[in-house]
C-alpha cells in the first residue's frame, strides 16, 4: 500500500461523508458487535436472515436507533453456514474487511466522494455480496477503490463502466435477502487500495494467515467517512 494512502483517507475523513441516505443522520447510528465474542448471538440463527433481522430490530429499538454499523476487522461466526468461506485445504475465512451498515432494504446508497464506475457484478452465490458496484477514485495521483455490496438487482441496470459519479450521488439501493444472497438487508462498504485485478468483486472476508495483508490493503472505511457516531 502506498505510504500516502492512509494520509489521504484521513484528510478526506476530515469531512463527514454519508454512504447511505443522508436523511438518516449519524446521531441515529449505533455500533453493533457481530463478533464471535458476542454471547447474545448464541441464540440467533445466523444462517437465517429473518432471525438476524429480528435480532437487529430489537437491538435498534432498544437503542432508539435507525442504523447498526460496525464489523471492520471483526472475527465472525456469520459465515459458517456458507461453503464460500471454507475449504478442506485452506483455513476458514471469518475476518470481516469492510464496514457493514444494517438498515432497511431499499435504502439509498450514496457515493461518499467523486469517482467513476470501475465495474459491477451480481455475485449471486449464497453468502457472497449479491449485486455489487465498485467505484474508482483518484486523489493526489493516488488511485483506490470503494466497494458496495448487497445491493438490489435493479441497481445494476443501466450502469456504464467509466461513467463519472459525483460526490453525494445515489448509486444504488439496498437489496432484500432474496437479492443479496441470504443476508438481512445491509450495505457492505469496503475501501480497497489494490484490487489485484478483480472486476466487480474483491474479498470481503479473510483468514488469519492473510489478515495483515488485507488490513493494509483495505483500511478501516470509517477513516474515509469521518463518521461521528455513537
C-alpha positions as CSV (number, residue, x, y, z in Angstrom):
1,X,0.0,0.0,0.0
2,X,1.2,3.5,-0.9
3,X,2.5,5.2,2.3
4,X,0.5,8.3,1.4
5,X,-2.8,6.4,1.1
6,X,-3.7,6.5,4.8
7,X,-2.9,10.2,5.0
8,X,-5.2,10.9,2.0
9,X,-8.0,8.9,3.7
10,X,-7.5,10.8,7.0
11,X,-7.6,14.1,5.1
12,X,-10.8,13.1,3.3
13,X,-12.2,12.0,6.6
14,X,-11.9,15.5,8.0
15,X,-15.3,16.0,6.4
16,X,-18.2,13.7,7.4
17,X,-19.3,11.6,4.4
18,X,-22.5,9.6,4.0
19,X,-22.6,6.3,2.3
20,X,-26.3,5.7,2.9
21,X,-29.2,8.1,2.8
22,X,-28.0,11.4,4.4
23,X,-31.6,11.9,5.6
24,X,-30.7,9.4,8.3
25,X,-28.3,11.4,10.5
26,X,-25.2,9.9,12.2
27,X,-26.9,10.6,15.5
28,X,-29.2,7.7,14.8
29,X,-26.4,5.2,14.2
30,X,-25.4,2.7,16.9
31,X,-22.4,0.3,17.0
32,X,-23.2,-3.4,16.6
33,X,-20.9,-6.2,17.7
34,X,-21.4,-9.3,15.5
35,X,-18.2,-10.9,16.5
36,X,-17.8,-14.5,17.8
37,X,-17.3,-13.0,21.3
38,X,-20.8,-11.6,21.5
39,X,-22.7,-14.1,23.7
40,X,-26.1,-12.5,22.8
41,X,-25.7,-14.1,19.4
42,X,-25.7,-17.7,20.7
43,X,-29.4,-18.0,20.3
44,X,-29.6,-16.3,16.9
45,X,-29.7,-18.5,13.8
46,X,-27.0,-16.6,11.8
47,X,-27.8,-18.7,8.7
48,X,-31.4,-17.3,8.6
49,X,-31.7,-13.6,7.5
50,X,-35.1,-13.3,9.2
51,X,-33.6,-14.5,12.6
52,X,-30.8,-11.9,12.2
53,X,-33.3,-9.2,11.3
54,X,-35.4,-9.9,14.4
55,X,-32.2,-9.5,16.5
56,X,-31.4,-6.3,14.7
57,X,-34.9,-4.9,15.1
58,X,-34.8,-5.5,18.8
59,X,-31.3,-4.1,19.1
60,X,-32.2,-0.9,17.3
61,X,-35.4,-0.4,19.2
62,X,-33.6,-0.8,22.5
63,X,-31.2,1.9,21.5
64,X,-33.7,4.2,19.7
65,X,-31.5,4.0,16.6
66,X,-32.1,3.5,12.9
67,X,-28.8,2.1,11.7
68,X,-26.5,-0.5,13.2
69,X,-22.9,-0.2,12.0
70,X,-19.6,-2.0,12.5
71,X,-17.7,-5.1,11.6
72,X,-14.3,-4.0,10.4
73,X,-11.6,-6.5,11.4
74,X,-14.2,-8.5,13.3
75,X,-13.9,-12.3,13.7
76,X,-17.4,-13.6,13.0
77,X,-19.4,-16.9,13.0
78,X,-21.8,-15.4,10.4
79,X,-20.1,-17.2,7.5
80,X,-20.0,-20.7,8.9
81,X,-23.1,-21.8,7.1
82,X,-21.7,-20.9,3.6
83,X,-19.3,-23.2,1.8
84,X,-17.9,-20.0,0.1
85,X,-15.8,-19.3,3.2
86,X,-14.3,-22.7,3.9
87,X,-12.3,-25.3,2.1
88,X,-10.8,-28.5,3.4
89,X,-7.4,-27.5,2.0
90,X,-7.2,-24.0,3.5
91,X,-8.1,-22.1,6.6
92,X,-11.6,-20.7,7.3
93,X,-12.2,-17.2,6.2
94,X,-14.1,-15.4,9.0
95,X,-12.4,-11.9,9.5
96,X,-14.5,-9.1,8.0
97,X,-12.7,-6.5,6.0
98,X,-15.4,-3.8,5.4
99,X,-17.9,-1.7,7.3
100,X,-21.5,-3.0,7.5
101,X,-24.4,-0.7,7.8
102,X,-27.6,-2.6,8.7
103,X,-30.7,-0.7,7.6
104,X,-33.9,-1.4,5.6
105,X,-33.9,-2.8,2.1
106,X,-34.4,0.0,-0.4
107,X,-32.3,2.5,1.5
108,X,-30.3,4.7,-0.9
109,X,-26.6,4.1,-1.2
110,X,-24.5,7.2,-1.7
111,X,-21.1,7.9,-3.3
112,X,-19.0,9.5,-0.5
113,X,-16.7,11.1,-3.0
114,X,-16.2,11.7,-6.7
115,X,-15.2,8.7,-8.8
116,X,-16.1,6.6,-11.8
117,X,-17.7,3.3,-12.2
118,X,-14.9,0.7,-12.3
119,X,-17.1,-2.5,-12.5
120,X,-20.2,-4.2,-11.3
121,X,-21.4,-7.8,-11.0
122,X,-24.1,-9.9,-9.4
123,X,-22.1,-12.2,-7.1
124,X,-25.0,-14.5,-6.6
125,X,-23.5,-17.4,-4.7
126,X,-25.2,-17.9,-1.3
127,X,-23.1,-15.9,1.3
128,X,-21.4,-13.7,-1.3
129,X,-22.2,-10.0,-2.0
130,X,-25.0,-10.3,-4.4
131,X,-25.3,-7.2,-6.6
132,X,-22.0,-5.3,-6.3
133,X,-20.6,-2.0,-7.6
134,X,-17.0,-0.8,-7.4
135,X,-16.0,2.8,-7.9
136,X,-12.5,4.0,-8.7
137,X,-11.2,7.2,-7.2
138,X,-8.0,9.3,-7.8
139,X,-6.9,11.8,-5.1
140,X,-3.5,13.5,-5.3
141,X,-2.5,11.0,-8.0
142,X,-3.2,8.0,-5.7
143,X,-5.8,5.6,-7.2
144,X,-8.0,3.5,-4.9
145,X,-11.4,1.9,-4.9
146,X,-14.6,1.7,-2.9
147,X,-16.9,-1.4,-3.0
148,X,-20.6,-1.5,-2.3
149,X,-22.2,-5.0,-1.8
150,X,-25.6,-6.4,-1.0
151,X,-27.5,-4.1,-3.4
152,X,-30.8,-4.5,-5.2
153,X,-30.6,-6.1,-8.6
154,X,-32.2,-3.0,-10.1
155,X,-29.1,-1.1,-9.0
156,X,-27.1,-2.8,-11.7
157,X,-29.4,-1.8,-14.5
158,X,-28.2,0.9,-17.0
159,X,-24.8,1.2,-15.4
160,X,-21.9,2.3,-17.6
161,X,-18.3,1.5,-16.9
162,X,-16.2,4.6,-16.8
163,X,-19.1,6.9,-16.1
164,X,-18.2,9.7,-13.6
165,X,-20.1,9.7,-10.3
166,X,-20.3,12.9,-8.3
167,X,-19.9,13.0,-4.6
168,X,-23.3,12.6,-2.9
169,X,-24.9,10.9,-5.9
170,X,-27.2,8.0,-5.2
171,X,-25.6,5.0,-6.9
172,X,-27.8,2.1,-5.7
173,X,-30.4,0.9,-3.2
174,X,-30.0,-2.0,-0.7
175,X,-31.4,-5.4,-1.7
176,X,-33.7,-7.8,0.1
177,X,-32.4,-11.2,1.4
178,X,-33.6,-12.8,-1.8
179,X,-31.4,-10.4,-3.8
180,X,-28.4,-10.1,-1.5
181,X,-27.9,-13.8,-1.3
182,X,-29.4,-14.6,2.1
183,X,-28.4,-11.7,4.4
184,X,-30.6,-9.3,6.4
185,X,-30.5,-6.0,4.5
186,X,-27.3,-4.1,4.9
187,X,-24.6,-2.3,3.0
188,X,-21.1,-3.8,2.9
189,X,-18.8,-0.8,2.3
190,X,-15.1,-1.5,1.7
191,X,-12.1,0.7,0.8
192,X,-9.5,-1.1,-1.3
193,X,-6.1,0.2,-2.3
194,X,-5.2,-2.5,-4.9
195,X,-8.0,-4.6,-6.5
196,X,-5.4,-7.1,-7.6
197,X,-7.0,-7.5,-11.0
198,X,-10.5,-8.2,-9.6
199,X,-13.6,-7.0,-11.5
200,X,-16.9,-6.5,-9.8
201,X,-15.7,-8.3,-6.8
202,X,-13.0,-8.4,-4.1
203,X,-12.6,-10.5,-0.9
204,X,-14.6,-9.0,2.0
205,X,-13.6,-11.7,4.4
206,X,-10.2,-13.3,5.0
207,X,-8.4,-15.9,7.1
208,X,-5.9,-15.4,9.9
209,X,-2.8,-16.0,7.8
210,X,-3.7,-13.1,5.4
211,X,-5.1,-10.8,7.9
212,X,-2.1,-8.4,8.0
213,X,-2.1,-8.0,4.2
214,X,-5.8,-7.4,3.8
215,X,-6.0,-4.9,6.7
216,X,-3.2,-2.9,5.0
217,X,-4.9,-3.1,1.6
218,X,-8.3,-2.5,3.0
219,X,-8.1,0.1,5.8
220,X,-11.0,0.9,8.1
221,X,-13.7,2.7,6.0
222,X,-14.6,4.9,9.0
223,X,-11.3,6.7,8.3
224,X,-12.6,7.9,5.0
225,X,-16.2,8.6,6.1
226,X,-15.2,10.7,9.1
227,X,-18.3,9.4,10.9
228,X,-19.2,11.0,14.2
229,X,-21.3,8.2,15.7
230,X,-22.2,6.6,19.0
